[in-house]
Structures are given as C-alpha cells and as structure tokens.
C-alpha cells in the first residue's frame, strides 16, 4: 500500500497569476535553477494555449538522503517528473519516478482562490515496491518531496512578486 502525499501551498497571488507563471517557460527554468537540486533540467515544455505539459529531471544528492535510501542508491536519486495542466480544469496531474528503482509518485494539484490569494492542494501517493524496506523508503521520499514542494511554493510566490 502506497504512502499518502498531502501538501497545501498558499500563495499571496491570485490563481490567475499562479497559472500565468506556470505557462511561462522561463518560470520553469528559473524554478529548476533555484530549487531543482544539482543537475536539475527542463526536459520539455509545451503550452498550446489550452494544455500545459512540463517534463523535468531533478536529483537528490546522497548527502541529503537517509541511510535506508543510500544503501540502495548510493549515488542519490535521479527523478524524472511530469506535470500537466488544462486551462478549463481546476486540477492538474503530476507523475514522477526514480531512475533504476521501483519508486513512483503520482497525484493531482488542485487550484482554488480569489483575486488576492490562492491555494494549491497536492494530493498523491508515493509507492516503493521493495520488500521489507519499501515503507521506510516511501516515508523518506515523501519527507523530501514535502520539503521540495514547500521550496517550490515559496519560489513561485517570490517569482510572481518580482514580475
């Protein structure tokens, strides 16, 4: 059974402003450069005016991981991640996995708010299918993801404020 992943980002900007940031390719480049981890890169970006799809690769270096993970992945984690949003829908989806490991993360991001504030609610799961140690690794991955999501939310608020 997968470990739940729940996070709420509160923005000091409207949902319109947050969505506009998300549709700006430079936002993704800047976000990855600032909070994406060593070697983070934007693999693809597409926005056709209706659907946004962003693929990126992020890393978590071994020094930032607990021993339970570095025992299996001594060089850290390489994590390809995809986010997809459709203009007419309040929710987007995300998927991520760990290269060369049976670990997956998936879920939704639901935006709500008004003209001055907005909220992005992340609801998903972390699943690691390794006997005996899977749950311990899921917990560690979920903790790192929560830290990353908090950093991304703070970055987003600051990036919008500077525009």
Secondary structure, 3 states (H helix, E strand, C coil): CCEEEEEEEEECCCHHHHHHHHCCHHHHHHHHHHHCCCCCEEEEEEECCCEEEEEEEEEECHHHCCHHHHCCCCCCEEEEEEEEEECCCCEEEEEEEECCCCEEEEEEEEEEECCCCEEEEEEEEEEECCCCCHHHHHHHHHHHHHHHHHHHHHHHHHHHHCC
